[in-house]
Amino acid sequence: MIRQIDFHGDELLTRGEVARLLGIAEHTLACWRCSQKGPPMVKFGSGRSAAVRYRRSAIEAWLADHDEAQAQAAKVKPSPKKATAKRSRSR
């Protein structure tokens, strides 16, 4: 069995390998894949039994984009919240 395929130095990773690399559950990765929020994948075959792999370069690019988006979000200051008056309890 071929465990690893290398196309010009761009390793194909399994779902489990990517989940471990990102520090998330495989189920979370699957949810991201279904909602198209996660890293791009390569699918071999069709249907539920199709093999899903991720290119290492695609993971690295996705992480870089994700880090940049988080940095941009951190620069945006949240709008000031309206002050709410606390209700006083009278007895």
N, C-alpha and C positions, 0 to 999 in steps of 0.2 A: 504494500500500500504506500502510495506517495503521500507523505505528510505535509510537505511544503513545496509550493511551486513558486519559482522565482522568475518573473518577467523583467529582465533588465534591472535587477536589483530591487524591484518593487514587489515585496513579499505579499502574498495573500493570507489573510488571517481569518480564523474561524470566529463564530459568534462568541464562543467562550473566551478565546484569546483577547478579543476586543473588549469584552466586558471586564475581564481582569485588568487589562491595560488602563481602562477608564475608571476602574474601581466602582463599577455598578453591577447590578444583577442582570443576568441574561434577559430576564423578562422586561426590564426597563429598556434595554437595547431594542428588543422586539417591539415594544410600544412606540419608541422613537421612530423605528423603521416604518411602522404602519402609519404614523402621523407625519412622516417625512420631516422630522425635526432633527434626526440624528445624522451621523456621517453617511455619505453615499456608499452603496453596496453594489456588489456584482452578484447576479443570480444565475445559477446554472440549472436549466430545466424550467419546468412550469409547475404550478400548483403548490400545494402545501409541502410536498416532499422535495422541492427544489433545494439545491445546496446554495447557501448564502455565504459569501466571502466579502471581506473588506480589504482594499488595498492599503498598505501601510502609509503610502504617500497621501491618500485621501483622508485617512485618520489624522495625520499630522496637519494637513491643510484645514480640516474641519476644526481641529483644536485651536489653531491660530486664529481662525475667523471667530470662533466662540470667545476666545480670550479678548479679542479686539472689541467685540460687541459688548462684553461685560465692562471693559474699560470705558467705552463710550457711555454706557448706562450709568456708571459711577460718576462721570463728569456732570451729568444732568442733575441739577439740584431739585429735590422734591419740592412741590408747591407747599407753602405754609398752610398748616392745618388751622381751621377755625377754632378759636378758643371756645370751649364749651363750659358753661357754668355748671358747677356741681350743685346738685339739689341738697338743700339742708333739711335734715329730718327734725321736725319739732315734736316734742312730746308733751 
